[in-house]
Amino acid sequence: MPQLKKRSEVAKENTWDLTDLVASEESFNEQLSQLVQDAQTFESIYKGNLSEVSTVIAALSAYEKLFFPLITLGTYARLSMETDRSDSTGQMRNAKMNQASDQVYAAMSFFKDELLLLSDATLGKIQAEAPAYRNFLDDILRDKPYQLHPEVEKTLAILGGTLDAPYLLYNTMKSVDMNFPNFEVQGESFPLSYSSFENEWEHEVDPEKRRAAFTAFSNKLRDYQFTTAKVYDTHIQTEKKMSDLRGYPSVIDSLLHRQYVDRTLYHRQIDLITKELAPHMRRYAKLLQKVNGLDRMTFADLKISLDPDFDPVVTKEDGIDYVMKSLAPMGEDYTKMLETAFANRWIDYEPNLGKSTGAFCSSPYGTHPYVLMSWNDKMSDVFTLAHELGHAGHFYNAHKYQNVFNGRASMYFIEAPSTMNEMLLANHLMKSSDDLRFQRWVISNIVSKTYYHNFVTHLLEAAYQREVYKIIDGGGSVTAPILNDLKRTVLEDFWGDTVDITEGAELTWMRQPHYYMGLYPYTYSAGLTISTQVSQRILHGEEGLIEDWLKVLQAGGTRTPEQLAQMAGVDVSTEEPLRNTIAYIGELITQLEELTEELGE
């Protein structure tokens, strides 16, 4: 396995083009200085003067315009770091952006406070005369019970970058400070990095190498466990203090408030999957063990292929072709977006030293989405690409039809468009060949990539995260041993005696940045529940669903997640969609068992 390249060695065509955001460093500095000045001018003009309807509408327009450079410049500073966190220039640029953002938000902080002082009649007139801002004003009123004194709000705005420091510290430690030593198997040395472990060694066919890589990787994580736990505890203690300051019943309630979701939807997603999906996934684990001839099934073996000898190389060009063909049903406009994304370097493909692991899509309002991933010539990369382009397609549509305040849907719904694309890819692949081995390969990719990753990995993170917040809401704190015990218990409860939760498995809490993003992990299964139900109806030929789905994407944040799901014909206020999705996963695993028997394995 080759060593990772330096960022400067990566071919240009495999990198994203950030000049669409900011043309040059000089331009970045000029725009940032102008942004701070414009925010201070906004404050001087409108602070204390929001009484007339016409003045408020003018202020709303000016307030909205401040967000365009704030988003663009902030995205540029952040994305330029994501590809190489060891770059000192990028670190300084990001620090400068954070300092400027604090000044901007401090200057703008009075605005919502003064809007809340207006009478309901005045606010009603504003919404009638400027309907584009109706949702924005409704959201302000929704937050009114949790609003603090204006000077406190301004102070918190000034401290924004400092309060976000734990996430930045975590990423720096993970991407820069953790240097992994080579590991040995039968006298032969193999290179190891964060990226190579997650993209290669976890899927390695040879169990001895795979398990040795897992041990070496876990040993390095263990060296950082106490610092990582302290960083994480700082983050969640900050969330707790903010929750208490604003008067929420608990941290969980404060985080769900942002998602427009109540506790019923949150707890159901975790409890039902943990209980009813576990038996199906244990069958899948046993099948993996049987087909791969393993003496025992360990946690380090859960990402292996069901058919390692039938895992053809998928080049980037092949992957793009798969994505284009599978997403063609989304229509001409969506297809043109994809063509532009591939042609104009919206995607950063290649792993390199210092680059963030995993994958994500950043969609700044006013420009276009950017996708980060690590291409390794596997079918799983195609699913990742389709997934992230699902986010891109969502925000491309939402931003086209909504203003900057209405462009982002609730986090509860955010993973539905991404997992929908995975389902469309899977449907396309299933139709492309009648070969039994190919069919099994495709289904195993659906189970291992789409459902294992989104319905199991992230769901178990959510179950663990819920236990953490229970401790924090109870006035406690967490340390590495506590987090290790919580994670191990969650894993053992789900896998039972089917999987040996080997030493090191308990440290997987250290690998997920989603813990610094509120109650994000459970939303993967929520989104996939919605997209599974819609995609199954598409697969069965129900007419008009693609058009309905595009309208859902275009709605952005103008609807609650329940309303968005309802627009697509899915009622998430009941257990039925989730139970149907769990049953569908069980059917897929049954198909894998039957195909394996039919193939004589």
C-alpha positions in Angstrom: 0.0 0.0 0.0 1.6 3.3 -1.1 2.4 6.1 1.3 0.1 9.1 1.1 1.1 12.0 -1.1 1.7 15.5 0.1 -1.0 17.9 -0.9 1.3 19.6 -3.4 1.8 16.3 -5.2 -1.9 15.6 -5.9 -2.9 16.0 -9.5 -5.0 19.2 -10.1 -7.9 17.3 -11.7 -8.3 15.4 -8.4 -8.7 18.5 -6.3 -11.5 21.0 -5.9 -11.3 24.5 -7.3 -11.8 27.0 -4.4 -11.3 30.0 -6.7 -15.1 29.9 -7.4 -15.4 31.1 -3.7 -12.4 33.5 -3.5 -10.1 34.4 -6.4 -7.0 35.1 -4.4 -5.6 35.7 -0.9 -5.6 39.4 -1.5 -9.2 39.3 -2.4 -10.0 37.2 0.7 -8.4 39.8 2.9 -10.1 42.7 1.2 -13.5 41.1 1.3 -13.1 40.1 5.0 -12.1 43.7 6.0 -15.1 45.0 4.0 -17.5 42.5 5.7 -16.5 43.7 9.2 -16.9 47.3 8.1 -20.3 46.6 6.5 -21.5 44.8 9.7 -20.5 47.7 11.9 -22.3 50.1 9.5 -25.4 47.9 9.7 -25.3 48.2 13.5 -24.8 52.0 13.4 -27.7 52.5 11.0 -30.4 50.2 12.4 -29.6 49.7 16.1 -32.3 51.4 18.1 -34.2 52.4 14.9 -36.4 49.4 14.2 -39.9 50.8 14.6 -41.3 51.5 11.2 -42.3 48.6 9.0 -40.4 49.9 6.0 -37.3 50.4 8.0 -37.4 46.8 9.3 -37.9 45.4 5.8 -34.9 47.4 4.6 -32.9 46.2 7.6 -33.9 42.6 6.8 -32.6 43.0 3.3 -29.3 44.5 4.5 -29.0 41.7 7.2 -29.5 39.0 4.5 -26.8 40.5 2.3 -24.3 40.4 5.1 -24.6 36.6 5.1 -23.4 36.2 1.5 -19.8 37.2 2.1 -19.9 35.7 5.6 -20.8 32.3 4.2 -18.5 32.5 1.1 -15.4 33.6 3.0 -16.0 31.2 5.9 -16.4 28.3 3.6 -13.2 29.2 1.7 -11.2 29.4 5.0 -12.6 26.1 6.3 -12.3 24.1 3.1 -8.8 25.2 2.4 -7.9 23.7 5.8 -9.9 20.4 5.3 -7.5 19.2 2.6 -4.3 19.9 4.7 -4.6 20.7 8.3 -0.9 20.9 8.7 -0.8 24.0 6.4 0.2 26.9 8.6 -1.1 29.4 6.1 -4.5 27.8 6.1 -4.5 27.7 10.0 -3.7 31.5 10.1 -6.4 32.2 7.5 -9.0 30.2 9.4 -8.0 32.0 12.6 -8.4 35.4 10.9 -11.8 34.3 9.6 -12.9 33.3 13.1 -11.9 36.6 14.6 -13.7 38.5 11.9 -16.8 36.4 12.2 -16.9 37.1 15.9 -16.9 40.8 15.2 -19.5 40.5 12.5 -21.9 38.4 14.7 -21.4 40.8 17.6 -22.4 43.7 15.4 -25.4 41.9 14.2 -26.5 40.4 17.5 -28.8 43.3 18.4 -31.1 42.7 15.4 -33.0 39.6 16.6 -33.4 41.1 20.1 -34.9 44.3 18.7 -37.2 42.4 16.4 -38.6 40.5 19.4 -39.6 43.9 20.9 -42.0 44.6 18.1 -45.7 44.0 18.5 -47.3 40.9 16.9 -49.3 43.3 14.7 -46.1 45.0 13.4 -44.5 41.6 12.8 -47.6 40.5 11.0 -47.5 43.5 8.7 -43.8 42.9 7.9 -44.5 39.3 7.0 -47.4 40.3 4.8 -45.3 43.0 3.0 -42.1 40.9 2.8 -43.3 37.2 2.7 -39.7 36.0 1.9 -38.9 36.7 5.5 -41.9 35.0 7.0 -40.1 31.9 8.1 -37.1 33.8 9.4 -39.4 35.9 11.7 -41.4 32.8 12.7 -38.1 31.2 13.8 -37.2 34.2 15.8 -40.5 34.1 17.6 -40.0 30.4 18.2 -36.7 31.1 19.9 -38.1 34.0 22.0 -38.5 31.9 25.2 -34.8 31.1 25.1 -33.4 34.5 24.2 -31.1 36.2 26.7 -30.4 39.8 27.5 -29.1 41.6 24.4 -25.7 42.3 26.0 -25.4 38.6 26.9 -26.2 37.7 23.3 -23.6 40.0 22.0 -21.0 38.6 24.4 -21.8 35.1 23.3 -21.5 36.2 19.7 -18.0 37.6 20.4 -17.0 34.3 22.0 -18.4 32.2 19.1 -15.0 31.1 17.8 -13.7 30.3 21.2 -16.8 28.3 22.1 -16.3 26.3 18.9 -12.6 25.6 19.7 -13.1 21.9 20.8 -14.1 20.8 17.3 -11.1 22.5 15.8 -8.8 21.0 18.4 -10.3 17.5 17.7 -9.8 17.8 14.0 -6.2 19.1 14.3 -5.2 16.3 16.7 -6.8 13.7 14.5 -5.5 15.0 11.1 -2.1 16.3 12.1 -0.8 15.0 15.4 -1.7 11.4 15.1 1.1 9.8 13.2 0.7 6.1 12.9 3.7 3.7 13.0 4.0 0.8 10.5 2.7 -2.5 11.7 4.2 -5.9 11.1 2.7 -9.3 10.0 5.0 -12.3 9.8 8.1 -10.1 9.6 6.7 -7.8 6.8 6.1 -4.1 7.5 3.0 -2.2 6.3 2.4 1.6 6.4 -0.6 2.9 8.4 -2.4 6.2 8.5 -5.9 7.3 9.6 -7.0 7.5 6.0 -5.4 4.1 4.9 -7.0 2.3 7.9 -10.5 3.6 7.2 -10.3 3.3 3.4 -8.2 0.2 3.0 -7.1 -1.9 6.1 -10.7 -2.2 7.5 -11.6 -3.9 4.3 -8.4 -6.0 3.9 -9.1 -9.6 2.7 -6.3 -11.1 4.8 -7.6 -11.4 8.4 -4.2 -11.4 9.9 -3.2 -8.1 8.3 -6.7 -6.6 8.9 -6.7 -7.5 12.6 -3.0 -6.4 13.0 -3.9 -3.0 11.4 -6.9 -2.7 13.8 -4.7 -3.4 16.8 -2.0 -0.9 15.7 -4.6 1.7 14.9 -6.3 1.3 18.2 -3.0 1.5 20.1 -2.3 4.9 18.6 -5.9 6.1 19.4 -5.4 4.9 22.9 -2.3 7.2 23.3 -4.7 10.2 22.7 -7.8 9.0 24.6 -7.5 11.2 27.7 -6.9 14.4 25.7 -9.6 13.6 23.3 -12.0 12.9 26.1 -11.1 16.2 27.8 -11.7 18.1 24.5 -15.1 16.3 24.1 -16.1 16.9 27.7 -15.3 20.6 27.2 -17.6 20.7 24.2 -20.6 19.0 25.8 -20.1 20.9 29.1 -20.4 24.1 27.0 -23.5 22.8 25.4 -24.9 22.1 28.9 -24.1 25.6 30.2 -25.7 27.2 27.1 -28.8 24.9 27.5 -29.1 25.9 31.2 -28.6 29.6 30.4 -31.3 29.7 27.9 -33.7 27.7 30.0 -34.1 24.4 28.2 -35.1 21.4 30.2 -32.0 19.5 29.0 -29.2 19.5 26.5 -31.1 17.0 24.4 -34.2 19.3 24.3 -32.0 22.3 23.3 -30.4 20.3 20.4 -33.8 18.8 19.2 -35.3 22.3 19.3 -32.9 23.3 16.5 -34.0 20.3 14.5 -37.8 21.0 14.8 -38.1 17.5 16.3 -39.6 16.3 19.6 -38.2 13.5 21.8 -40.7 10.9 20.4 -39.0 10.9 17.0 -35.6 10.9 18.5 -36.0 8.1 21.0 -38.0 5.9 18.6 -35.3 6.0 16.0 -32.7 4.8 18.5 -34.8 2.3 20.5 -36.6 0.6 17.7 -33.5 0.0 15.5 -31.4 -1.1 18.5 -34.1 -3.7 19.3 -35.4 -4.9 16.0 -32.5 -4.4 13.6 -30.0 -6.2 15.8 -31.2 -9.8 14.9 -31.0 -9.1 11.2 -27.4 -7.6 11.5 -26.3 -10.6 13.6 -27.4 -12.9 10.7 -25.3 -10.7 8.4 -22.3 -11.0 10.6 -22.6 -14.8 10.8 -22.9 -14.9 7.0 -19.7 -12.8 6.7 -17.9 -15.2 9.0 -19.1 -18.3 7.2 -18.3 -17.1 3.7 -14.9 -15.7 4.7 -14.0 -18.8 6.7 -13.2 -16.9 9.9 -12.5 -18.8 13.1 -14.5 -16.1 15.0 -16.2 -12.8 14.1 -14.5 -9.9 15.6 -15.3 -6.2 15.6 -12.3 -5.7 13.2 -14.0 -8.0 10.7 -17.4 -6.2 10.3 -16.3 -4.1 7.3 -15.0 -6.9 5.1 -16.6 -7.9 1.8 -19.0 -10.8 1.5 -17.2 -11.8 -1.8 -13.7 -10.5 -1.6 -12.7 -12.2 -4.8 -15.4 -10.4 -6.7 -14.6 -6.8 -5.9 -13.6 -5.3 -9.2 -11.6 -2.1 -9.5 -13.9 0.8 -10.1 -11.9 3.7 -11.5 -13.0 7.3 -10.9 -14.2 7.5 -14.5 -16.3 4.3 -14.0 -17.7 5.7 -10.8 -18.8 8.9 -12.5 -20.5 6.9 -15.3 -22.4 4.8 -12.7 -23.5 8.0 -10.9 -24.6 9.7 -14.0 -26.7 6.7 -15.2 -28.2 5.9 -11.9 -29.3 9.5 -11.2 -30.6 10.2 -14.7 -34.2 9.7 -13.5 -33.8 12.9 -11.4 -34.3 14.9 -14.5 -32.4 17.2 -16.9 -31.6 20.1 -14.4 -30.2 17.6 -11.9 -28.2 15.9 -14.6 -26.7 19.2 -15.7 -25.7 20.0 -12.1 -23.8 16.6 -12.0 -22.1 17.3 -15.3 -21.0 20.7 -14.0 -19.8 19.2 -10.7 -17.5 16.7 -12.6 -16.3 19.2 -15.2 -15.7 22.2 -13.0 -13.9 20.5 -10.1 -16.5 20.6 -7.3 -15.0 17.4 -5.9 -11.8 16.7 -4.0 -11.1 13.0 -4.7 -7.6 11.9 -3.6 -6.4 11.2 -0.1 -3.3 13.1 1.0 -1.3 13.8 4.1 -3.2 16.1 6.5 -6.5 15.7 4.6 -9.7 15.2 6.7 -10.9 11.6 6.7 -14.4 10.5 5.7 -16.5 12.5 3.3 -18.7 15.5 3.4 -20.5 18.1 1.2 -20.3 21.8 1.9 -23.0 23.9 0.2 -22.3 27.6 0.6 -25.3 29.8 -0.4 -24.6 31.9 -3.5 -21.9 29.7 -5.1 -22.1 25.9 -5.5 -21.5 22.7 -3.4 -18.1 21.2 -2.7 -17.6 17.5 -2.0 -14.6 16.0 -0.1 -13.9 12.3 -0.2 -11.0 9.8 -0.7 -11.3 7.7 -3.8 -9.8 4.2 -3.6 -11.2 2.4 -6.7 -13.9 0.5 -4.8 -17.6 0.3 -5.3 -18.0 1.8 -1.8 -16.5 5.0 -3.2 -19.2 5.2 -5.8 -21.8 5.0 -3.1 -20.0 7.7 -1.2 -19.9 9.9 -4.3 -23.6 9.4 -4.9 -24.3 10.1 -1.3 -22.4 13.4 -1.1 -23.8 14.5 -4.5 -27.3 13.9 -2.9 -26.4 16.6 -0.4 -25.2 18.8 -3.3 -28.4 18.2 -5.3 -30.5 19.0 -2.2 -28.9 22.4 -1.6 -28.5 23.2 -5.3 -32.3 22.9 -5.6 -33.1 24.6 -2.2 -30.8 27.5 -2.8 -32.2 28.0 -6.3 -35.8 28.4 -4.9 -35.2 29.8 -1.4 -33.4 32.7 0.2 -30.4 32.3 2.5 -32.6 32.0 5.6 -34.8 29.3 4.1 -32.2 27.2 2.3 -31.4 24.6 4.9 -33.7 21.8 6.0 -33.7 20.4 9.5 -30.9 18.1 10.4 -33.4 15.4 10.9 -34.2 15.4 7.2 -30.7 16.3 5.9 -29.6 12.7 5.2 -32.7 11.8 3.2 -31.6 13.3 -0.1 -28.1 11.8 0.2 -29.3 8.3 1.0 -31.9 8.5 -1.7 -29.1 8.8 -4.2 -27.5 5.6 -2.8 -30.8 3.8 -3.2 -31.1 5.0 -6.8 -27.6 3.8 -7.5 -28.3 0.4 -6.0 -31.5 0.1 -8.0 -29.6 0.9 -11.2 -26.9 -1.6 -10.4 -29.4 -4.4 -9.7 -31.0 -3.9 -13.1 -27.7 -3.9 -15.0 -27.0 -7.6 -14.7 -28.7 -10.9 -14.1 -25.5 -12.6 -13.0 -26.1 -14.1 -9.5 -22.7 -13.3 -8.2 -23.0 -9.7 -9.4 -26.5 -9.4 -7.8 -25.1 -10.7 -4.5 -22.2 -8.2 -4.8 -24.6 -5.3 -5.3 -26.9 -6.3 -2.5 -23.9 -6.8 -0.1 -22.8 -3.2 -1.0 -26.3 -1.9 -0.2 -26.2 -3.7 3.1 -22.5 -2.9 4.0 -22.3 0.6 2.7 -25.8 2.1 2.8 -27.4 0.3 5.7 -24.5 -0.8 7.8 -22.9 2.6 7.7 -26.1 4.7 8.1 -28.4 2.4 10.1 -25.8 0.7 12.3 -22.6 2.6 12.7 -24.2 6.0 13.1 -27.2 4.6 15.0 -24.9 3.0 17.6 -23.1 6.3 17.8 -26.5 7.9 18.6 -27.2 5.3 21.3 -23.8 6.0 22.9 -24.3 9.8 22.5 -27.6 9.6 24.3 -26.0 8.0 27.3 -23.3 10.7 27.3 -25.9 13.4 27.4 -27.8 11.7 30.2 -24.6 12.0 32.3 -24.1 15.6 31.4 -27.8 16.5 32.1 -27.4 14.8 35.5 -24.6 17.2 36.4 -21.7 14.8 35.7 -18.8 14.8 33.3 -17.1 12.2 31.2 -13.6 10.8 31.0 -11.9 8.3 28.7 -12.7 5.3 30.9 -16.4 6.3 31.1 -16.6 6.9 27.4 -14.9 3.6 26.7 -17.3 1.7 29.0 -20.4 3.4 27.4 -19.2 2.6 23.9 -18.4 -1.1 24.7 -21.8 -1.6 26.3 -23.6 -0.2 23.3 -21.7 -2.5 20.9 -22.1 -5.6 23.1 -25.9 -5.0 23.5 -26.3 -4.7 19.7 -24.1 -7.6 18.6 -24.6 -10.0 21.5 -22.4 -13.0 21.4 -22.3 -13.0 17.5 -19.4 -10.6 17.4 -16.3 -10.5 19.6 -16.0 -6.9 20.7 -12.2 -7.0 20.8 -10.0 -4.6 22.7 -9.8 -1.3 20.8 -13.5 -1.4 19.7 -14.4 0.7 22.7 -12.2 3.5 21.3 -14.3 4.1 18.2 -16.0 7.0 19.9 -12.7 8.9 19.2 -13.2 8.6 15.4 -16.4 10.5 14.8 -16.5 14.3 14.4 -20.4 14.2 14.4 -20.3 14.3 18.2 -19.3 18.0 17.9 -22.4 18.7 15.7 -25.2 18.2 18.1 -27.6 15.2 17.7 -26.4 14.4 14.2 -25.7 10.6 14.3 -29.3 9.5 14.7 -30.5 11.6 11.7 -28.7 9.3 9.3 -31.2 6.5 10.0 -34.0 9.0 10.0 -33.1 10.2 6.6 -32.5 6.7 5.3 -35.9 5.6 6.6 -37.6 8.3 4.4 -35.4 7.7 1.3 -35.9 3.9 1.5 -39.7 4.3 1.5 -39.7 6.8 -1.4 -37.1 4.8 -3.4 -39.1 1.6 -3.1 -42.1 3.3 -4.5 -40.0 4.7 -7.4 -38.6 1.2 -8.0 -42.2 -0.2 -8.2 -43.1 2.3 -10.9 -45.2 4.8 -9.0 -45.6 7.8 -11.2 -44.9 11.4 -10.2 -42.6 10.5 -7.3 -39.4 12.0 -8.8 -41.3 15.3 -9.4 -42.6 15.2 -5.8 -39.1 14.5 -4.5 -37.6 17.5 -6.4 -40.3 19.7 -4.9 -39.2 18.4 -1.4 -35.6 19.4 -2.2 -36.7 22.8 -3.5 -38.7 23.5 -0.3 -35.4 23.8 1.7 -36.1 24.8 5.3 -39.6 26.1 4.7 -41.2 23.0 6.2 -40.6 20.9 9.3 -39.0 17.5 8.7 -42.4 15.8 9.3 -43.9 18.0 6.7 -41.1 17.4 4.2 -41.5 13.7 4.6 -45.2 14.0 4.2 -44.7 15.9 0.9 -43.0 12.7 -0.3 -45.8 10.5 1.1 -44.0 9.2 4.2 -45.6 9.7 7.7 -42.7 9.7 10.2 -45.1 10.5 13.0 -45.8 6.8 13.1 -43.6 3.7 13.5 -44.6 2.3 10.2 -41.9 3.7 7.9 -39.2 2.7 10.3 -40.6 -0.8 10.8 -40.9 -1.2 7.0 -37.3 -0.1 6.5 -36.0 -2.6 9.1 -38.1 -5.3 7.4 -36.6 -4.4 4.1 -33.0 -4.7 5.5 -34.0 -8.1 6.8 -35.2 -9.1 3.3 -31.9 -8.0 1.7 -29.9 -10.1 4.2 -32.2 -13.1 3.4 -31.5 -12.6 -0.3 -27.8 -12.7 0.5 -28.2 -15.9 2.4 -30.2 -17.5 -0.4 -27.8 -16.3 -3.2 -24.9 -17.6 -1.2 -26.5 -21.0 -0.9 -27.4 -21.0 -4.6 -23.8 -20.1 -5.5 -22.7 -23.2 -3.5 -20.8 -21.2 -0.8 
